Amino acid sequence: MTPTARPEDMRAAMADFVAAAHDAYLAQARLLPPAERARMPLVAAGSFTVVAAGARNLHVLATTEALPAPVGQEVQFTGAAEDLAWQLRFFDPVVLPGLGMIDEGVTAAPEEVRRTLGVHTVLYHLVVQPGAELTGHHALHMGAGLANSHASRSRDLEAVRAHRPGAAPLVEELAGALQAGLPRAAALLAAAIAPYDEAVGRLARQAGPDPQAVLSVLVAAVREEPSSALR
């Protein structure tokens, strides 16, 4: 996509990019055991909405939350691949003025974009900087990388469930916090699951802990630490 491309061409290119990324995701998922593949977030969701929202950066995010039917100048595409089905929606400051008020002069603001859209949970959220091209090559890397990340998260959560069966409700809340992009909440839940682990506690005290670090440290904690009363 180039700055001089027509809007309809840019939307068509985005639809191709999303479809190629989902194809790459599925190709990677097919390498997993059947039950693990079924737990992959996109596969488990089956049907979802992909939003392409333009602020200063382009935000591409997928959610299972319902959006109202397109009205006025809003545009929607549909796509499918194997067991996945999605609607691709486009929002810019003309359609959704609040996007034009988001300050991304220094850094991207994915939380602000989600708040403006009213979306609380995401299956993925990609930020594309101005001038970047959405090619098939980039789609391949995005889809494969997302699949690997989702598979790793799924395995880590299963490990926590296996070692802390008595903490099942907390683990489900942790999974939801990670999906919603709430690292602080995830760290606090991790601390509740492994209350005596110092490394988990340090992450829980951070203002903006890395979510993957939270999960990795928690897995190490429940594997090493004797089961607590939560069992």
Phi and psi in degrees as a GROMACS rama.xvg file:
@    title "Ramachandran Plot"
@    xaxis  label "Phi"
@    yaxis  label "Psi"
@TYPE xy
-118.185  159.234  THR-2
-58.4657  -24.2106  PRO-3
-93.4893  -0.725258  THR-4
-65.8214  147.811  ALA-5
-68.6429  149.116  ARG-6
-53.7871  -40.2446  PRO-7
-67.0514  -32.9657  GLU-8
-69.2935  -39.8189  ASP-9
-65.3343  -39.3629  MET-10
-66.9626  -40.2632  ARG-11
-64.0122  -39.6735  ALA-12
-64.647  -39.2215  ALA-13
-64.5397  -40.9395  MET-14
-61.3576  -41.0125  ALA-15
-65.5151  -40.904  ASP-16
-62.1923  -47.7498  PHE-17
-61.9014  -43.9014  VAL-18
-62.5234  -42.5306  ALA-19
-66.3779  -38.5528  ALA-20
-64.3225  -41.0697  ALA-21
-68.2543  -36.2757  HIS-22
-61.7331  -43.0228  ASP-23
-65.5904  -38.5559  ALA-24
-59.9086  -47.8331  TYR-25
-66.046  -37.4038  LEU-26
-60.9576  -40.3185  ALA-27
-71.3687  -38.3397  GLN-28
-64.6731  -31.7629  ALA-29
-66.1813  -14.6508  ARG-30
-81.2192  -9.22154  LEU-31
-92.1665  158.352  LEU-32
-58.2038  150.04  PRO-33
-52.639  -48.0003  PRO-34
-65.9133  -37.9019  ALA-35
-67.7815  -38.9919  GLU-36
-61.4963  -39.3209  ARG-37
-66.2373  -23.6582  ALA-38
-85.2044  -8.7695  ARG-39
-59.8111  131.972  MET-40
-51.3939  -44.4252  PRO-41
-68.8895  -39.4077  LEU-42
-67.3447  -43.8189  VAL-43
-63.8646  -36.2873  ALA-44
-69.9614  -42.3619  ALA-45
75.6026  -61.703  GLY-46
-121.388  133.623  SER-47
-158.185  173.067  PHE-48
-113.169  134.108  THR-49
-105.639  129.047  VAL-50
-111.514  128.146  VAL-51
-106.045  105.912  ALA-52
-114.7  124.242  ALA-53
-100.008  112.934  GLY-54
-108.606  -131.733  ALA-55
-71.1396  -40.9231  ARG-56
-94.7664  164.115  ASN-57
-96.6996  126.255  LEU-58
-109.86  125.466  HIS-59
-117.885  113.01  VAL-60
-135.568  149.639  LEU-61
-116.529  139.881  ALA-62
-146.099  151.808  THR-63
-92.8689  -2.10867  THR-64
-70.6638  145.812  GLU-65
-77.4678  138.42  ALA-66
-114.418  147.1  LEU-67
-65.9884  160.68  PRO-68
-60.4153  147.971  ALA-69
-58.504  140.331  PRO-70
-132.948  157.345  VAL-71
57.5076  -122.632  GLY-72
-88.0835  3.32133  GLN-73
-67.6349  144.957  GLU-74
-123.225  142.596  VAL-75
-136.87  134.458  GLN-76
-112.074  161.125  PHE-77
-123.271  152.126  THR-78
-151.052  160.711  GLY-79
-155.392  150.196  ALA-80
-155.588  119.319  ALA-81
51.6708  -119.946  GLU-82
-90.326  3.95644  ASP-83
-96.1451  141.291  LEU-84
-140.376  134.604  ALA-85
-143.399  156.409  TRP-86
-110.27  132.871  GLN-87
-104.953  117.899  LEU-88
-112.465  147.241  ARG-89
-118.858  131.257  PHE-90
-133.844  133.859  PHE-91
-136.718  177.167  ASP-92
-60.9567  -20.0504  PRO-93
-72.6296  -44.7498  VAL-94
-77.5068  -40.3431  VAL-95
-130.525  90.4133  LEU-96
-54.3854  -29.0244  PRO-97
-59.5047  -26.4642  GLY-98
-64.5488  -31.9283  LEU-99
-72.9702  -12.655  GLY-100
-96.3697  -2.8171  MET-101
-79.7206  128.568  ILE-102
-87.5299  107.086  ASP-103
-120.406  31.2312  GLU-104
-65.7047  -33.9745  GLY-105
-104.701  -45.7081  VAL-106
-146.039  159.847  THR-107
-66.0895  151.998  ALA-108
-127.884  68.8075  ALA-109
-60.4557  -35.7191  PRO-110
-64.4757  -39.3825  GLU-111
-66.5942  -38.2823  GLU-112
-63.9337  -45.3294  VAL-113
-63.9703  -38.197  ARG-114
-65.5824  -39.9763  ARG-115
-65.6375  -35.4772  THR-116
-78.3342  -18.4676  LEU-117
80.4241  18.3455  GLY-118
-95.8211  128.904  VAL-119
-104.34  -29.3877  HIS-120
-127.058  141.945  THR-121
-131.565  149.09  VAL-122
-86.0918  -32.1232  LEU-123
-160.907  159.331  TYR-124
-145.943  110.447  HIS-125
-105.942  134.329  LEU-126
-111.294  122.284  VAL-127
-110.774  121.407  VAL-128
-77.3075  155.458  GLN-129
-56.1842  136.772  PRO-130
92.1399  -16.1104  GLY-131
-73.1341  143.523  ALA-132
-99.6798  137.846  GLU-133
-97.6819  89.0349  LEU-134
-101.469  170.072  THR-135
-60.7398  -34.208  GLY-136
-62.968  -45.7583  HIS-137
-65.5631  -37.4905  HIS-138
-63.1716  -40.6971  ALA-139
-59.9493  -46.7384  LEU-140
-67.4451  -39.8949  HIS-141
-63.978  -47.6985  MET-142
-65.7601  -44.6146  GLY-143
-66.6893  -42.4016  ALA-144
-63.7074  -40.4978  GLY-145
-63.9858  -42.4615  LEU-146
-61.9099  -44.1259  ALA-147
-62.8135  -40.9649  ASN-148
-64.1695  -44.8999  SER-149
-64.4995  -41.3052  HIS-150
-64.3254  -42.1823  ALA-151
-63.3698  -43.0184  SER-152
-63.6061  -42.0277  ARG-153
-61.5215  -44.4819  SER-154
-64.7326  -40.2014  ARG-155
-65.2752  -42.7516  ASP-156
-65.3088  -37.4156  LEU-157
-64.4048  -37.2977  GLU-158
-64.322  -41.0365  ALA-159
-65.0511  -43.4232  VAL-160
-59.733  -41.4503  ARG-161
-66.4326  -36.8847  ALA-162
-88.7091  -17.699  HIS-163
-132.511  63.294  ARG-164
-60.0641  -29.3472  PRO-165
-73.3011  -11.6722  GLY-166
-104.188  21.7491  ALA-167
-52.0577  -45.617  ALA-168
-61.2909  -37.4175  PRO-169
-68.2464  -37.1557  LEU-170
-66.0477  -38.0277  VAL-171
-66.1658  -38.5498  GLU-172
-64.6171  -38.428  GLU-173
-61.7205  -44.9018  LEU-174
-59.6987  -41.6092  ALA-175
-65.8928  -39.6144  GLY-176
-65.4605  -39.1304  ALA-177
-66.079  -41.1532  LEU-178
-67.2742  -34.144  GLN-179
-79.6997  -6.77205  ALA-180
74.0087  42.1039  GLY-181
-117.111  77.0543  LEU-182
-63.3511  -34.7939  PRO-183
-65.7992  -43.5916  ARG-184
-64.3573  -40.1178  ALA-185
-61.3655  -41.4298  ALA-186
-66.1592  -39.2078  ALA-187
-67.161  -37.3536  LEU-188
-67.9638  -39.4586  LEU-189
-60.2406  -39.6899  ALA-190
-66.6019  -31.784  ALA-191
-72.3481  -30.3989  ALA-192
-77.2078  -37.9004  ILE-193
-125.067  71.1863  ALA-194
-67.6181  -16.0849  PRO-195
-104.069  4.92504  TYR-196
-90.899  124.754  ASP-197
-68.2782  -40.0156  GLU-198
-64.9845  -41.6434  ALA-199
-63.2789  -41.8329  VAL-200
-61.6535  -38.1449  GLY-201
-64.5096  -41.8099  ARG-202
-64.8632  -37.1442  LEU-203
-66.373  -22.7273  ALA-204
-89.3404  -6.84958  ARG-205
-78.8228  148.818  GLN-206
-72.4025  -33.3711  ALA-207
-141.358  70.2012  GLY-208
-67.3544  151.504  PRO-209
-75.0353  123.459  ASP-210
-61.8779  -37.1307  PRO-211
-67.706  -36.5733  GLN-212
-64.5317  -39.6671  ALA-213
-57.4415  -48.2962  VAL-214
-69.0935  -41.8581  LEU-215
-63.2314  -44.1956  SER-216
-67.3981  -37.5738  VAL-217
-64.3463  -42.8791  LEU-218
-59.5129  -45.5559  VAL-219
-61.1932  -38.9754  ALA-220
-65.8994  -47.1902  ALA-221
-71.831  -23.334  VAL-222
-77.4027  -29.6803  ARG-223
-97.6135  -33.3589  GLU-224
-84.7587  135.055  GLU-225
-58.6106  148.366  PRO-226
-57.418  137.612  SER-227
-94.6717  -171.781  SER-228
-63.0531  -16.9065  ALA-229
-64.7233  -21.5375  LEU-230
